[in-house]
Amino acid sequence: MLITRNRGAVLAVLLTGQFMANIDTAVANIAGPSIGTDLHASPGAVGLVVSGYVVAFAVLLITGARLGTSLGYRRTFLLGLTVFTAASLACGLAPGIGTLVGARFVQGAGAALMVPQVLSGIQLHFHGRDRLKALGYFSIALSGGAVAGQLLGGVLIAANLFGTGWRPIFLVNVPIGAGLLIAGRRLLPPDPAGRRDRLDLGGVLVLCTAVLLVIVPLLLGAERGWPTWSWLCLLLSVPALLLFEYGERRTAAGGGRPLIAREVLGSRSVRAGLLAHGCTSGSYFALLFVLALYLQGGLHKGPAYSGFAMVVWVAAFGLAGPVLPRLRRGAQWMPVVGCLVLATGYVLVLAYLVLGGRSGPLLFVLLGVGGLGLGISANTLIGAVTSSLPPSYAADLSGVVATNAQLSGALGVAVAGSAYTALSADPGRALTVVLAGFAVLALVGAAAAQRLVK
């Protein structure tokens, strides 16, 4: 067990990196129209500005996690932060759409190096109730970053600082990233000495191909009406995943270190936790997307209003962090309770819409019930998954948990977005149908979480 001094400062550095990466997942959505107008870009090219970051991020997460064991989590975090900050500068100064799209891919790759080290660092330096508390703040960084991205994007674009339009949404990362690099070098503990595992480059190539075949059609297929290529990609992802599994078995049988340790996905607790976390986080990312469609497209509210609609959700989400570590009894049931509260929140919003509600303060308050449920479930599910194996598996668990969340979110957005669009002639009915699906997902998560109870 590592003994770390000044753990609060360590956590602050790690979570600031996580927060920055999450903001940039959402911020470009708001800036899309401004980017298209300023750079004379087609809608498809602007879409790549948004999706390119997410694609690179999702595809390289597990690779980034394994680099943490090969190079050390501190060194990899700082490397990812450097790449992310430099790419942010390139995004903000991009003279054309091609440069911007390329810089966004690089920015996503930097985030994929940085983000897995956050959860690895928490697993290495926090234990027991301190870890649960740290995971509470980690979950706030995850949820709050997505909402802050929408709010920050709207505010900075509306401000049009020095006539720069959309560019400050990327340039703001530069001074923050530079300051964080200085703080990280001073505050993050040195990586433990010892033998470093070699990176399985063959496994990296096959896994990246498999994830790419899944994530690209999920991100782009729905908005293009699910063309033939999207279904073909999803079909080809199955043999790619089987090939990856075969290669992993061969590597392990030969005495090598697989990209994902066999013990990780072989753990019953890890599998149950990933299913529950995938159901809950997938419905959350889909809610962000669909609620924006409902408020902006259906009710003709502004982007700022749409962003503020989730502030109560994030505030309620944050309540779970300081409360959960204080529980002395029934803590093992909290993953189930969180999923059930989340399902209740979705049902309450659904009932509000059925009874004739459309928007306003009551809708935001009811969303807060769901935020509380997601906060409870996210904290305790990640805690259960990361505590189910020894610290030597920290990087493997970090990569798998982060990739699971990204793929679940992309799947949730694709399915819920398609369902909402098909019924969008009646926005209230469309949101009601989607919320019913979210409630079912939360109940599936509760059933999976029950398997974690010991």
Summary of the structure (lengths in Angstrom):
residues: 454
radius of gyration: 20.9
end to end distance: 24.0
largest distance: 63.2
contacts: 1712
relative contact order: 0.14
helix: 84%
strand: 0%
